[in-house]
Amino acid sequence: MSKLIKTVVAQKPLMAEFTYLFDDTMVNTAAAEVAFKTIGTPAFDIIDLPVNSVVVGGEIVVETAFATSTLATMSLGDSSSTTRYSTTLDLKTAARTAIGITGFRNSSGLAIRGTFNVTAADSTAGKVTVRVLYIIKDRADERM
């Protein structure tokens, strides 16, 4: 049994941001460079997180709605659970959506992964920003 003492230090949450336009390209998890507008279901590791991080907040902001005649969605998670923080968010509607807070401790430094689904027609417009707030276990910024 351990003898505990009160906490006398605190840390500020850290914030990471990733913004993409519909016609931007990136290397996906299958090592192919593709555009976000492309028909299919590519997955991209978009934000690296450190070992022992815990997501404590965040949002997905569809700044410009994706222009396509069919489905355009995004899920947000990691390589262990592709929908850990958000499931099938509609990219065809400009809106802000808070990400789900799960309490998951990222003990192996998994990156935040966006999985996209565009069907039948490439998008001709769209802009999205993903923001993730996180803390790191046993980190302290200041004494209280």
N, C-alpha and C positions, 0 to 999 in steps of 0.2 A: 504494500500500500504506500502511496506517495503522500507527502504533506504538501498541500497546494498553498499558494499565496495569491492575492488579488493581482489582476492585470494592471500594470502601470505604464504600458506603452500602447501606441495605436499606429495604424497605417492608413494612408489615403488610398482609396481605390485607384487603380490604373485604368486608362481607357485606350482602346485600340479601335481604329476606324478603317474601313475598306469601302471605297466608292467605285462603281463601275457603270459604264454606259453600255447600251445594248450591243454596239458594234466593237467594243474592246475585245481583245483576245488575251488568253492566258493558257498556260500549260495545265491541263487537267490531271486528275489522279491516275489516268491511264497513259500519261506521258505524251499526250497529243495536244497541240496548240489549236484551240477552237475559240470561236466568238460566243459571247453570252447569248446572242440572238439565234444561234443555230438550232435547227430541229434536232431533238434528242434529249438525253438526260445526263449531261455531263456533271461531274462533281469536281469542285475546286477547293483546295486548302487555301483559305483566304486570309486567316490571321493566325500567326503562331502564338501559342500560350506557353508560359514556363511550367516546369514541373511544380507540382503542389499548388497550382492556381485553382481558384474557385470563382466561377462567374457569379456576380452579385447583381447584375443589371445589364440593360442594353436595349437596343431597338433596331428594327429594320424599317427604313424610311424609303418608300417608293416615291421619289421626288418627281419623276416623270413616268406616267403609266406606260407599260410596254404596249406597243401598237402591233397587234397580231389578230388574225381572224379567229384564232383558236386559243387553246390553253397556254398560259405562261405562269408557272408557279416556281417557288423556291422553298426548300426545306433547309434548316440550319441545325447542325450538330457537329459531329466529329467522326473519325474513322471507326469508333466503337459503336456509336449510335447516331445515324445520320439525321435523326429528328429529335435530338435531345433538347433543343431550344426552340424549335418552331417546325410546324408541319404544314406543307403545301400552302404557303402564303401566296395569295393571288397578286401577281405583278401587274395585272391589267387595270388596277385601281390605285390611284395616288393616295397614300395613307401612311400613317405611322403605326407600327405594331410593336408592343413591348415583347421582348423575348422571354421565354419561360425560364424561371429560376428553379433549378433542381437540387442545389446543394452538392452536386457532384464534385469531388476532389480529383482534379486532373493529375494523378500521381505519375503519369508517364509523359507529360508534355504534349498531349494530342492537340493538333491544330484545329481551329474552327473551320468546318467544312460546309460550303454551300452546295446543295444539289439542285439542279435546275431541270425543268421539264417544259419544253416548247414543242408543241405538236402542229403538224401540217403546214405551217407557213413561218418563215423567218420573221422576226420582229423588225419593225422599221423605226422604232423610237423606244426610249426607256432609260431611266437612270435610277440607281438604287444605292443607298448608303447603309452599311451595317456598322453599328457601334456596340462594343462589348466592354463592360466594366468588370474588373476582376481584382481579387486580392490574392496574396501569396502567403501560404501558411508559414508562421514563425518570422514574418518580416515586420519590422517596426520602423516608422518614419520619425516618431517623436515620442517624448516622454510626457505623460499626462500630469 
